[in-house]
Amino acid sequence: MGHPPFAVTVDLVVLTLTEDELCALVVRRGIEPYQGEWALPGGFVREDEDLSDAARRELAEETGLAPGTVHIEQLAGYGAPDRDPRMRVVTVAYLALAPDLPTPSAGTDAAEARWTPVRTLTRERLAFDHDRILADGVERARAKLEYSPLATAFCAPEFTVAELRRVYELVWDTRLDPRNFHRKVTGAEGLLEPTGRTTTRDGGRPAQLYRRGKAELLYPPMLRA
């Protein structure tokens, strides 16, 4: 008995911080189905391609970034039988994070690409089941900020505590007490390593510059209010 045909795709939840907003990359589809509607970037997996390689290829095509410069991790699989009107399509979603990503370029089947605030996208309808995938990706990022150094993926290689705090505030969509935050992150074992340098780019007095430490988990965790 033969098996019914189906295809495998990868879709990307690409998040960055732009103009004090948590933004996601979306593309306007140039072909059917959902022609003219906004969707997450992605595409079909080639026959000789690993899933992670396909995700990195799509990311490079949409952003122009080398894979090694972006944090990328597998998010989840989505396989509802009716999620794509063309045929049975199973997609594996990936979450990608980076600081201040460049202006995106539309891929081969997209008419336009842009960074859009997450708060705006949650009020709009995306193609396929991309609303759910985006929501899952944003929640993954928000949750991992509590127990991992993921927030540093939004920072430059060297950053101040104030810049790191702004990442937490934008991703969590909340305000944090500067003194309490400074105490928590500098007290979290292995989260930050002092560089021995300072900067005045935040304004005011010189601020200590840090880089990400070696910790893979935060203890104690940074809990959302």
PyMOL commands that set and color helices and strands:
alter all, ss='L'
color gray80, all
select helices_A, chain A and resi 51-63+67-69+118-121+130-147+149-154+161-172+178-187
alter helices_A, ss='H'
color red, helices_A
select strands_A, chain A and resi 6-17+22-29+38-39+42-44+71-78+88-97+110-117+192-199+207-212
alter strands_A, ss='S'
color yellow, strands_A
deselect
rebuild
show_as cartoon
